Amino acid sequence: MHRIPALFLVLIGLMAAAPHARAETRFLAFDASDRVTRALTNGVTLEVEQSLLGGMRVQGLASTTQRGSARFRSGGPQGARSLLPEGARGDALYQVSSEGDGRGLARALCPGADDAWLAISRIRLGRPMTMQAVGRWADGQYRHCVALSYDWRGEWAVPPRRDPGATPDTPSTPLTR
């Protein structure tokens, strides 16, 4: 008879629970850390989806100091990272959606480009972050547009989730004493 290692049992338990677990949405605020970034975006809040394993995927961006927001789609063109300046971080690539204020953001970051992508450094709480904008022009060429640098500001508190069956007078979380 073979013994099953405890670690193996733990991994099976995690895999069984994974389909029922949800990623958590968080709102992380950053302040512009240089003149160029301040001129283009000033402060931003990123809407991120944090996985159970701690990885973060950016869903969108909102201006912290003015009106405006944009949604992102994961992925981008082949070779976009090769356009980044030497030493630039671009751990994840996101296309700026042209819906809503996205078109305005893309045009501000890459004037004259038809589409824009952001290569975003790894997002870590309490740490600076960089974004590199890459655009595609009508001639089909891709070019690096601008580097944006941000300092960590903090995380927005979100109200607790309401129970779907709760009425407006019913608290969303049980009261404890």
C-alpha positions as CSV (number, residue, x, y, z in Angstrom):
1,M,0.0,0.0,0.0
2,H,1.3,3.4,-1.0
3,R,1.2,6.5,1.2
4,I,-0.1,9.7,-0.4
5,P,2.1,12.7,0.6
6,A,0.3,15.4,2.6
7,L,1.3,18.1,0.0
8,F,-0.4,16.1,-2.7
9,L,-3.6,16.1,-0.8
10,V,-3.4,19.8,-0.1
11,L,-2.9,20.5,-3.9
12,I,-5.9,18.3,-4.8
13,G,-8.0,20.2,-2.2
14,L,-6.9,23.6,-3.7
15,M,-7.7,22.4,-7.2
16,A,-11.2,21.2,-6.2
17,A,-11.9,24.5,-4.5
18,A,-10.6,26.7,-7.3
19,P,-13.7,26.6,-9.6
20,H,-15.8,28.0,-6.7
21,A,-13.3,30.7,-5.7
22,R,-13.5,34.2,-7.1
23,A,-10.9,36.7,-7.9
24,E,-11.0,39.8,-5.9
25,T,-11.5,43.3,-7.5
26,R,-9.3,46.0,-6.0
27,F,-8.8,49.7,-6.7
28,L,-5.2,50.9,-6.4
29,A,-4.2,54.5,-6.6
30,F,-1.0,56.0,-7.9
31,D,0.3,59.6,-8.2
32,A,2.4,60.8,-11.1
33,S,6.1,60.9,-10.2
34,D,7.5,63.1,-13.0
35,R,6.6,66.1,-15.2
36,V,5.6,64.1,-18.3
37,T,3.3,61.8,-16.4
38,R,1.7,64.7,-14.5
39,A,1.1,66.5,-17.8
40,L,-0.6,63.4,-19.4
41,T,-2.5,61.6,-16.6
42,N,-1.6,63.1,-13.1
43,G,-3.0,60.5,-10.7
44,V,-4.6,57.2,-11.7
45,T,-6.6,54.5,-10.1
46,L,-6.2,51.0,-11.5
47,E,-9.1,48.5,-11.2
48,V,-7.3,45.2,-10.8
49,E,-8.5,41.6,-10.5
50,Q,-6.3,39.8,-8.0
51,S,-6.2,36.0,-8.3
52,L,-6.1,33.6,-5.4
53,L,-2.4,33.2,-6.0
54,G,-1.7,36.9,-5.7
55,G,-1.3,37.9,-9.4
56,M,-3.0,41.0,-10.6
57,R,-4.6,41.7,-14.0
58,V,-5.6,45.2,-14.8
59,Q,-9.2,45.7,-15.9
60,G,-9.2,49.5,-16.3
61,L,-7.9,52.9,-15.4
62,A,-9.7,55.9,-14.0
63,S,-8.3,59.4,-13.4
64,T,-7.9,60.0,-9.7
65,T,-8.0,63.8,-10.1
66,Q,-10.3,64.4,-13.1
67,R,-13.1,62.8,-15.0
68,G,-12.2,60.0,-17.3
69,S,-11.8,56.2,-17.4
70,A,-10.7,53.5,-19.8
71,R,-11.2,49.8,-20.0
72,F,-8.3,47.4,-21.0
73,R,-8.1,44.1,-22.8
74,S,-5.3,41.7,-22.0
75,G,-2.7,41.1,-24.7
76,G,-1.2,43.0,-27.6
77,P,0.7,42.8,-30.8
78,Q,3.7,40.5,-31.3
79,G,7.0,42.4,-30.7
80,A,5.4,45.3,-28.8
81,R,7.8,44.7,-25.9
82,S,10.8,45.0,-28.3
83,L,9.8,48.6,-28.9
84,L,10.2,49.5,-25.2
85,P,13.3,51.5,-24.2
86,E,16.2,49.5,-22.9
87,G,15.7,48.5,-19.3
88,A,12.0,49.3,-19.3
89,R,9.6,47.0,-17.5
90,G,6.5,45.8,-19.3
91,D,5.4,42.6,-17.5
92,A,1.9,42.7,-18.9
93,L,0.5,44.2,-22.1
94,Y,-3.0,45.7,-22.3
95,Q,-4.9,47.2,-25.2
96,V,-6.7,50.5,-24.4
97,S,-10.3,50.0,-25.4
98,S,-11.6,52.6,-27.8
99,E,-14.9,52.7,-26.0
100,G,-15.8,55.6,-23.7
101,D,-12.8,57.7,-22.7
102,G,-10.4,55.1,-24.0
103,R,-10.0,56.7,-27.3
104,G,-9.1,60.0,-25.6
105,L,-6.5,58.3,-23.4
106,A,-5.0,56.5,-26.4
107,R,-4.7,59.8,-28.3
108,A,-3.2,61.6,-25.4
109,L,-0.6,58.9,-24.9
110,C,0.1,58.3,-28.6
111,P,-1.0,61.3,-30.7
112,G,-1.9,60.3,-34.2
113,A,-2.0,56.5,-33.5
114,D,-5.0,54.4,-34.4
115,D,-4.6,52.0,-31.4
116,A,-2.6,52.1,-28.2
117,W,-1.3,49.5,-25.7
118,L,0.1,49.8,-22.3
119,A,3.0,47.7,-21.1
120,I,2.6,47.8,-17.3
121,S,5.3,46.8,-14.8
122,R,4.5,44.3,-12.1
123,I,2.0,45.8,-9.8
124,R,2.9,45.5,-6.1
125,L,1.2,47.2,-3.2
126,G,3.3,50.0,-1.7
127,R,5.7,50.1,-4.8
128,P,6.1,52.4,-7.7
129,M,4.7,51.4,-11.1
130,T,5.6,52.3,-14.7
131,M,3.6,52.2,-17.9
132,Q,5.0,52.3,-21.4
133,A,2.6,53.3,-24.2
134,V,3.0,51.8,-27.6
135,G,0.9,52.8,-30.6
136,R,0.0,51.6,-34.1
137,W,-0.3,54.2,-36.8
138,A,-2.3,54.1,-40.1
139,D,0.9,52.9,-42.0
140,G,0.9,49.7,-39.8
141,Q,4.0,50.7,-37.9
142,Y,4.2,50.3,-34.1
143,R,6.2,52.9,-32.1
144,H,6.9,53.6,-28.5
145,C,5.0,56.7,-27.4
146,V,5.8,57.6,-23.8
147,A,6.9,56.3,-20.5
148,L,4.7,57.1,-17.4
149,S,6.0,56.8,-13.9
150,Y,3.9,56.6,-10.8
151,D,4.4,56.5,-7.0
152,W,2.1,54.3,-4.8
153,R,-0.6,56.3,-3.1
154,G,-2.9,53.7,-1.6
155,E,-5.9,51.4,-2.0
156,W,-9.4,52.6,-2.1
157,A,-11.8,51.0,0.4
158,V,-14.8,49.4,-1.2
159,P,-18.1,48.8,0.6
160,P,-18.7,45.2,1.6
161,R,-20.6,43.0,-0.7
162,R,-24.3,42.8,-0.2
163,D,-26.1,39.5,0.1
164,P,-28.1,39.0,-3.2
165,G,-31.2,38.2,-1.1
166,A,-30.8,41.2,1.2
167,T,-33.2,44.1,1.2
168,P,-31.9,47.7,1.5
169,D,-32.5,47.6,5.2
170,T,-30.7,44.2,5.7
171,P,-27.0,44.5,6.5
172,S,-24.7,42.9,4.0
173,T,-22.6,41.2,6.6
174,P,-23.7,39.7,9.9
175,L,-23.3,41.8,12.9
176,T,-21.0,40.4,15.5
177,R,-20.6,41.4,19.1
